[in-house]
Amino acid sequence: MELVFTGRVIEWRGPAPYYFLPVPDEESADIREVATAASYGWGVIPVEASIGGTAFTTSLFPKDGRYLLPLKAAVRKPRGLTTDADVTVRMTVLL
């Protein structure tokens, strides 16, 4: 399953700040349809994603009926992505 969407970067403060891109409702619903086949536990979904020319692998986290795409520092920093930045991502759910 391949998805393309635009979202706004959020920061989740904890012991260290973490940055995520919330997956929109429609795309989250599509992911839920394959979640059982894709998840390797705890509801997380493995994905390959790309922002601009930067590709990376990670896992989506379920949160409040949607999913959050973690944005690694290696992806954010070279692109200057900060909280509230609008970002377009191409993402493939790994089944």
N, C-alpha and C positions, 0 to 999 in steps of 0.2 A: 504494500500500500504506500503510495507516494502522495504527499500533501505539500502544498505551498500556502503559506499564510503570513500575515503581518501582525505583529503585536508590539506591546510596549514593555520594555524591560522593567522588572520589579526587583527590589532588594529585600532579602529576608535576613534580618539580623539575628544572629545567634552567637555562639562563641566566636565566630568569624562571619563576616558578611558573605552571603551567597546571592547570586544573581540568577534570575529565571526569566524565561519568556512564557507567559501563560498561553496555552493552546486555546484558540477560540472555541466557543460552544459547539458549532457545527462539526469542526474537525475532531473535537474531543468525543463527540457522539460516534463518529466514524471509527475512531480508535477503540472505543468500548465494544464495538461489534466484533473485533478480532482480539480483544484483550486476553481472553482465556487461552487462545492458541499462542499468543505472543509473549505473555508474561512468564518470567522465570521465578516468580514468588513475590509476595507482599504487594502485588498489584503494579509493580514497576514494569515498564515496557521498553525493551532495547530498540534504539533507533540510530540511524546514520543521518546526520544533518549537515547542511552547509549554509553559511552566511557569506554572501559575496563569493570570494574564491577560497574561503577557508572551510574545509570539511573536517568533521569530528564525529566520534561515536560517544554515546552516552545513554542514559535511560530516563524515560519520562517518569515523573512522580505523580500519583493521583492526589488531587486536592480539591475538595468541595465540588465534586462532580465534573471536574475538568482535569487537565494534565498540565504539569509544569515542565518545561524544557530547561535543564540546567545549562548555564552559560559559563564555560570554563574561562579562567583568566587568559589562557593562551588564545582564546577566540575573541574575548571582549577587548583586551588591552590594545592589540594591534589595530583594531577598528575604532578605538575610542568610544566604545559603547558604555554608557552609564545609565543610571536609573532614569526612567521616563523616555529613553531613546526609542524611536520606532524602528523596528527591525523586520525585514522580510527573510523568511527561512524556507528552505526546501528540505523536506524531511521524509525519510523512508522508514516505515515500521518494519523491523526485522522479525519475520515469522519463523 
